[in-house]
Amino acid sequence: MWYSKGMRINEGQYERIKHLLPKQRGNVSINNLTLINALLYIGENGCKWRRLPKEYGNWHVIYKRFRRWVGAGVIERLFREMCSQELIETEAVVRLLDSMTVPVHPDVCVALKKTKHKP
């Protein structure tokens, strides 16, 4: 997972990476620059999609385009290129959870009693 360190990109920086993005067709309500800045905001703040500030546009439109780009590999290429050009600073973080870090209710740990089925 990628996390941004408080970065936004401007028009000049966008011009350097726009060749990596799919062409926008039809009646598009959110341009790619706004979408990239929305993704950086979510990465930085870790907020829910629905909590995305209104300045970025409709969260659902951003989410749908993000999912399409993830499936097509656009996000991976985009973030690698932005990091290589030092437009943003990111770090890859992997978190593992196990029973030592996530407490479980005691009733979950108890095995089911084996009883014979009585007629």
LUMGULO-388655 format. One record per residue: y negated, x negated, z negated of N, C-alpha, C in turn; residue number from 1; residue in one letter. Coordinates in pm, whole numbers, plus 50000, padded with zeros to 5 digits. Atoms other than C-alpha are relative to their C-alpha. Example, Ala and Ser with C-alpha at 12.3 -4.5 7.8 and 13.67 -1.06 7.14 Angstrom:
BEGIN
<<50119,49911,50000>,<50450,48770,49220>,<49880,49910,50000>,1,'a'>
<<50119,50082,50006>,<50106,48633,49286>,<49891,50077,49927>,2,'s'>
END
This chain:
BEGIN
<<50117,49916,50000>,<50000,50000,50000>,<49877,49911,50000>,1,'m'>
<<50124,50077,49990>,<49651,49875,50081>,<49895,50057,49908>,2,'w'>
<<50111,49958,50084>,<49363,49888,49838>,<49874,49927,50044>,3,'y'>
<<50127,50060,49960>,<49002,49827,49937>,<49922,49959,49875>,4,'s'>
<<50084,50044,50111>,<48759,49639,49714>,<49856,50039,50025>,5,'k'>
<<50138,49951,49990>,<48449,49856,49754>,<49930,49970,50131>,6,'g'>
<<50060,50036,49873>,<48384,49807,50122>,<49977,50125,50085>,7,'m'>
<<50028,49905,49893>,<48227,50019,50393>,<49971,49916,50122>,8,'r'>
<<50035,50074,49879>,<48194,49913,50751>,<49885,50071,50069>,9,'i'>
<<50116,49944,49930>,<47881,49963,50961>,<50029,50004,50151>,10,'n'>
<<49983,49985,49854>,<47829,50027,51335>,<50036,49868,50067>,11,'e'>
<<49972,50130,49939>,<47828,49655,51425>,<50142,49954,49974>,12,'g'>
<<49863,50037,50034>,<48154,49592,51244>,<50099,50090,50072>,13,'q'>
<<49913,49906,49930>,<48305,49905,51397>,<50019,49961,50145>,14,'y'>
<<49991,50041,49860>,<48229,49776,51746>,<50105,49890,50020>,15,'e'>
<<49904,50110,49990>,<48450,49473,51675>,<50146,50046,49988>,16,'r'>
<<49862,49955,50021>,<48758,49684,51588>,<50035,50128,50075>,17,'i'>
<<49973,49870,49938>,<48722,50003,51791>,<50104,49995,50112>,18,'k'>
<<49898,50012,49895>,<48953,49867,52064>,<50140,50027,49947>,19,'h'>
<<49869,49974,50062>,<49243,49915,51818>,<50029,50149,49981>,20,'l'>
<<49988,49858,50032>,<49182,50287,51778>,<50026,50083,50125>,21,'l'>
<<49979,49909,49887>,<49303,50572,51998>,<49867,50061,50043>,22,'p'>
<<50123,49937,49949>,<49036,50727,52221>,<49990,50141,49945>,23,'k'>
<<50023,49865,50049>,<48882,51041,52081>,<49982,50093,50118>,24,'q'>
<<50005,49903,49890>,<48932,51340,52307>,<49965,50137,49945>,25,'r'>
<<50029,49861,50038>,<48808,51696,52295>,<49885,50011,49902>,26,'g'>
<<50106,49970,50096>,<48584,51849,52032>,<50039,49939,49864>,27,'n'>
<<49964,50072,50121>,<48609,51595,51748>,<49886,50015,49900>,28,'v'>
<<50104,49977,50100>,<48425,51682,51427>,<49969,49876,49917>,29,'s'>
<<50019,50121,50080>,<48469,51344,51254>,<50027,49879,50087>,30,'i'>
<<49978,50118,49916>,<48418,51017,51439>,<50085,49897,49927>,31,'n'>
<<49908,50099,50057>,<48645,50718,51382>,<49935,49913,49894>,32,'n'>
<<50069,50081,50101>,<48383,50518,51188>,<49997,50073,49866>,33,'l'>
<<50003,49921,50123>,<48345,50798,50933>,<50141,50009,49941>,34,'t'>
<<49862,49993,50048>,<48723,50830,50911>,<50042,49870,49932>,35,'l'>
<<49963,50129,50059>,<48769,50458,50842>,<49931,49984,49865>,36,'i'>
<<50070,50009,50127>,<48502,50469,50571>,<50058,50096,49896>,37,'n'>
<<49934,49907,50092>,<48673,50775,50418>,<50130,49939,49947>,38,'a'>
<<49875,50064,50044>,<49004,50585,50408>,<49971,49885,49903>,39,'l'>
<<50038,50107,50092>,<48832,50288,50244>,<49958,50058,49865>,40,'l'>
<<50041,49935,50124>,<48681,50524,49988>,<50122,50045,49919>,41,'y'>
<<49878,49955,50069>,<49020,50675,49905>,<50078,49881,49946>,42,'i'>
<<49930,50120,50046>,<49177,50330,49884>,<49933,49937,49879>,43,'g'>
<<50075,50061,50111>,<48905,50206,49651>,<50008,50084,49873>,44,'e'>
<<50010,49912,50116>,<48886,50508,49422>,<50132,50065,49960>,45,'n'>
<<49871,49940,50032>,<49243,50630,49439>,<49992,50150,49976>,46,'g'>
<<50017,49857,50024>,<49124,50989,49455>,<50098,50081,50084>,47,'c'>
<<49919,49908,49921>,<49314,51288,49583>,<49924,50033,50127>,48,'k'>
<<50063,49968,49872>,<49246,51392,49941>,<49896,50110,49982>,49,'w'>
<<50090,49887,50020>,<49084,51715,49822>,<49871,49960,49928>,50,'r'>
<<50117,50048,50073>,<48838,51514,49609>,<49911,49908,50083>,51,'r'>
<<50081,50084,49912>,<48700,51324,49906>,<49859,50059,50012>,52,'l'>
<<50136,49945,49991>,<48317,51358,49907>,<49972,50067,50135>,53,'p'>
<<50031,49920,49881>,<48176,51607,50157>,<49932,49918,50110>,54,'k'>
<<50069,50081,49899>,<47977,51331,50332>,<50095,49947,50107>,55,'e'>
<<49901,50049,49905>,<48301,51224,50503>,<50056,50112,50088>,56,'y'>
<<49951,49888,49921>,<48380,51572,50634>,<50118,50068,49933>,57,'g'>
<<49887,49923,50050>,<48677,51801,50591>,<50118,49908,49968>,58,'n'>
<<49893,50089,50043>,<48949,51624,50393>,<50128,50022,50080>,59,'w'>
<<49875,49971,49930>,<49229,51799,50581>,<50001,49940,50140>,60,'h'>
<<50011,50061,49867>,<49106,51679,50920>,<50024,49849,49989>,61,'v'>
<<49981,50144,50022>,<49090,51323,50786>,<50145,49969,49970>,62,'i'>
<<49860,50021,50037>,<49436,51352,50633>,<50093,50011,50121>,63,'y'>
<<49913,49981,49883>,<49595,51484,50954>,<49989,49882,50096>,64,'k'>
<<50016,50115,49910>,<49445,51204,51165>,<50061,49874,49939>,65,'r'>
<<49941,50114,50070>,<49545,50947,50903>,<50152,50000,50017>,66,'f'>
<<49853,49991,49987>,<49910,51070,50914>,<50043,49967,50143>,67,'r'>
<<49967,50032,49861>,<49913,51051,51296>,<49987,49850,50023>,68,'r'>
<<50022,50143,49983>,<49772,50697,51284>,<50105,49918,49927>,69,'w'>
<<49894,50071,50072>,<50027,50589,51023>,<50127,50001,50084>,70,'v'>
<<49880,49989,49918>,<50310,50717,51243>,<49995,49915,50125>,71,'g'>
<<50016,50078,49877>,<50170,50535,51545>,<49977,49850,49972>,72,'a'>
<<50020,50141,50035>,<50115,50207,51355>,<49854,49955,50010>,73,'g'>
<<50141,50035,49983>,<49737,50220,51404>,<49942,49948,49869>,74,'v'>
<<50056,50040,50130>,<49656,50191,51032>,<50038,49856,49966>,75,'i'>
<<49955,50137,50029>,<49864,49876,50989>,<49923,49898,50084>,76,'e'>
<<50075,50092,49913>,<49702,49706,51291>,<49852,49995,49963>,77,'r'>
<<50142,49992,50034>,<49356,49824,51189>,<49968,49918,49875>,78,'l'>
<<50027,50073,50123>,<49375,49687,50834>,<50027,49851,50014>,79,'f'>
<<49976,50143,49977>,<49527,49360,50946>,<49883,49936,50074>,80,'r'>
<<50112,50053,49923>,<49247,49312,51198>,<49873,49993,49916>,81,'e'>
<<50119,50002,50084>,<48974,49406,50951>,<50008,49887,49897>,82,'m'>
<<49984,50112,50095>,<49116,49154,50703>,<49985,49866,50071>,83,'c'>
<<50007,50128,49929>,<49151,48879,50963>,<49856,49968,50043>,84,'s'>
<<50140,50020,49965>,<48788,48929,51071>,<49910,49998,49876>,85,'q'>
<<50070,49998,50129>,<48689,48944,50701>,<49893,50109,49994>,86,'e'>
<<50088,49885,50011>,<48525,49283,50743>,<50017,50067,49864>,87,'l'>
<<49970,49946,50133>,<48694,49399,50423>,<50091,49902,49928>,88,'i'>
<<49906,50078,50080>,<48886,49239,50141>,<50101,50100,49942>,89,'e'>
<<49897,49912,50055>,<49216,49400,50050>,<50107,49915,49935>,90,'t'>
<<49884,50066,50055>,<49519,49315,49852>,<50116,50099,50006>,91,'e'>
<<49880,49916,49997>,<49870,49447,49889>,<50057,50004,49859>,92,'a'>
<<49949,49982,50135>,<50003,49589,49562>,<50130,50079,50008>,93,'v'>
<<49873,49930,50010>,<50361,49687,49494>,<50025,50027,49854>,94,'v'>
<<49973,49965,50140>,<50444,49872,49176>,<50140,50057,49991>,95,'r'>
<<49865,49952,50025>,<50791,49931,49043>,<50004,50073,49867>,96,'l'>
<<49986,49923,50123>,<50878,50191,48784>,<50148,50008,49964>,97,'l'>
<<49863,49981,50046>,<51191,50203,48575>,<49997,50071,49866>,98,'d'>
<<49993,49925,50125>,<51310,50365,48254>,<49929,49930,49885>,99,'s'>
<<50071,50070,50106>,<51138,50097,48047>,<49849,50029,50006>,100,'m'>
<<50143,49974,49988>,<50793,50191,48180>,<49967,50149,50001>,101,'t'>
<<50023,49856,49998>,<50833,50567,48217>,<50088,50063,49893>,102,'v'>
<<49920,49941,50105>,<50941,50739,47896>,<50067,50129,50047>,103,'p'>
<<49922,49882,49963>,<51206,51007,47932>,<50026,50079,49873>,104,'v'>
<<49971,49915,50114>,<51257,51301,47702>,<50142,49975,49952>,105,'h'>
<<49866,50031,50053>,<51556,51240,47469>,<50110,50092,50052>,106,'p'>
<<49898,49907,49953>,<51736,51551,47596>,<50055,49960,50137>,107,'d'>
<<49955,50042,49868>,<51761,51395,47942>,<50110,49895,49989>,108,'v'>
<<49906,50110,50016>,<51960,51101,47810>,<50136,50044,49947>,109,'c'>
<<49875,49952,50060>,<52228,51311,47641>,<50093,50051,50109>,110,'v'>
<<49902,49955,49901>,<52542,51360,47846>,<50039,50144,49971>,111,'a'>
<<49954,49862,50017>,<52662,51711,47904>,<50133,50001,49925>,112,'l'>
<<49876,49991,50074>,<52936,51820,47668>,<50110,50049,50093>,113,'k'>
<<49887,49959,49918>,<53275,51848,47826>,<50080,50102,49919>,114,'k'>
<<49923,49894,50066>,<53430,52175,47727>,<50094,50059,50101>,115,'t'>
<<49901,49936,49913>,<53739,52332,47863>,<49957,50144,50025>,116,'k'>
<<50032,49863,49966>,<53689,52655,48041>,<50102,50091,49932>,117,'h'>
<<49910,49911,50074>,<53833,52919,47811>,<50011,50133,50073>,118,'k'>
<<49982,49871,49931>,<53986,53228,47972>,<49960,50119,49915>,119,'p'>
END
